[in-house]
Structure formats: C-alpha cells, structure tokens
C-alpha cells in the first residue's frame, strides 16, 4: 500500500529539510524533536516513524 505522507516526508528529506512526524491536523510532534534542530533524520528513521503512525502529518523543523 502506498503511503503518500511517507513519500512526501522522504522527498522533503531528500531536499535536505529536517522532517518529523506530527499529529494529524495539529502541529504536535509525535517524537522528541529537539535533536532534529541540529541533524536531519536518516531515511530509516523516517520510514520507521511512518510505519508506526502511517497517518502522521509531515512537520518541518525550522528552529527551536
């Protein structure tokens, strides 16, 4: 089954943006996001997040 949200997260990550999963319809992170101010998530991390929560929206970390 194709997950468009996961695909979008991976595309943003390929554009060197720091992506995290957020609660659908809200801006509440589903993970501890602070470390992603300094580093970008690996592809494996991103895939793992969306496997656990396939309907998570894509958040972009832009600062503190």
N, C-alpha and C positions, 0 to 999 in steps of 0.2 A: 504494500500500500504506500502510495506517495504522500509524503508529509511536506506540504508547501511551506510551513513555518520553519521546519528544519532546513529545507533548501534555501530559504531566504537568509537564515542565520549563517549558513555556510558561505553564501555569496557575500554577505557583509564582512565576514571574517576574511575572505579572500581579498577584500578591498582594504584590509588592514585596520578594520574597525573592531573595537572591543565589544563583543556581544555577550549578553547574558539572558537567561530565561526570566520572564516576568509573568505575574498573574494575568490571565486573560482579562482584558478590559480595564486594567489598572497599571500603575507604574510601580508595583510592589515586587521587588526581586524575590525569586524563588531560591536563591543561593546567597551565601555571603559574598558580596560583590566587591568589597573594598580592594582586594588584591588585583582586580582587573582594571584598576586605575593605573597600575604600573606594568601590567603584562596582558597580553591577549590570550584567550583560551586556545588550547590545542584543538584540532579537529575532533579528536577522540572525546575530549571533554564535552564539546558541543553536542556531538551525537548522543552521548550518554545522557545529557540533560533532557534532550527531546525524546529519548526512548522512555525515560521515567515520566515525563509530563508532555505528551505529544501535542497538547493544545496550548502550550505556553506561547505567549507573545514574545517577540524579539525586542529586547532592550539594548540600547547602545550606551555604553559608559562613556560619558564626556568629561567627567571630572568628579571631584568629591561631592 
